[in-house]
Amino acid sequence: MIGENVVGMDEGAVIKNGRVVDTVDLKRRVRLYQDHQRDGYGAIIVQANVEDSRLGVLEYACACFGPRGRGNKPATPSHIDARCIS
């Protein structure tokens, strides 16, 4: 679980026209999960509040790491959009 306001608290986040376009901390948290994931099990859940909705955090997370539903593989480096890798 990645808690709400992760982008709003990220001093390295880049926000243009009121929308997040890059974030250091969210990407770091996803990479930590991926580094410790075993056998393809588990999930990353991004919690959002009103501020996150205004910034487009969930849309950014889905664009970068891909939405994965029940029965689909979790996000792996091959699923990450190239614009989301720094």
N, C-alpha and C positions, 0 to 999 in steps of 0.2 A: 504494500500500500504506500503510495506516495501522497502525502498529505496536501491539503489545500494550501494555496498561496505560495507554492514552491517557486513560481516564476516571479511573483511580486517581491519576494524576499531575496531573490538572486541578484546580487550587485553586478554580475556579468551578463545579465539578460539584455537583449537588444529588442526594443519595442519601437516600431515605426507605425505611424498613423493609428496609434491606439491598439495595435495587435502585436503579439510576440512573433519575432522572426528568428530569434536564436536564444538559447538558454544554456548556460554552463551546467547549472546544478541538476536540472532534469535529465540531461544527457548523462551526467556522471552517475546518477542514481540508477538509470537503466543499464548502463555498462556494468555497474557493480552487481546488479541482479544477473545479468548475462554471464559474467565471469564466474559466478557461484552456482548457476543453474545446473542441475543434473538430470540427465535422461529426458529432457524436454518437458518436464512437469513443472507446474506452477504458473503464476500469472502476475502481471503488473497491473495494478489498479490505480488510476489517477483520480484523486478526489478533487472536486472543484467547488468553489464558492462563487458568489456574485462577481467579485473582482476578476476571478479566473475566467468566468464566462465573457466578461467585457474584453479581456485581453485575448480571447481565443485560444486558451491553453489546451483545451481538449482537442480542438481542431489541429493545433500544432502537434500535439502528441500523436494523434492518429496519422497525420501526414508523415511524421518522422519515423514512427515505430510501428505503424500499421495496426489497425484494430484487429483483434483476434477474438473470435467467439468460441463457443463450446466446440470442442473437437478439432479446432485449428491449431497449428503450431504457434507457440509464443514467439514474440519478436526475437529475431536473431540478427546479427550484423548484415546478413544478406537482404533483410527486409527494410533496412534503414535507408531512407531517401538520402541521396548524396548531399543535398543542401543542409542536412542536419548533422553532418559529421564535421568536427573541427579538429 
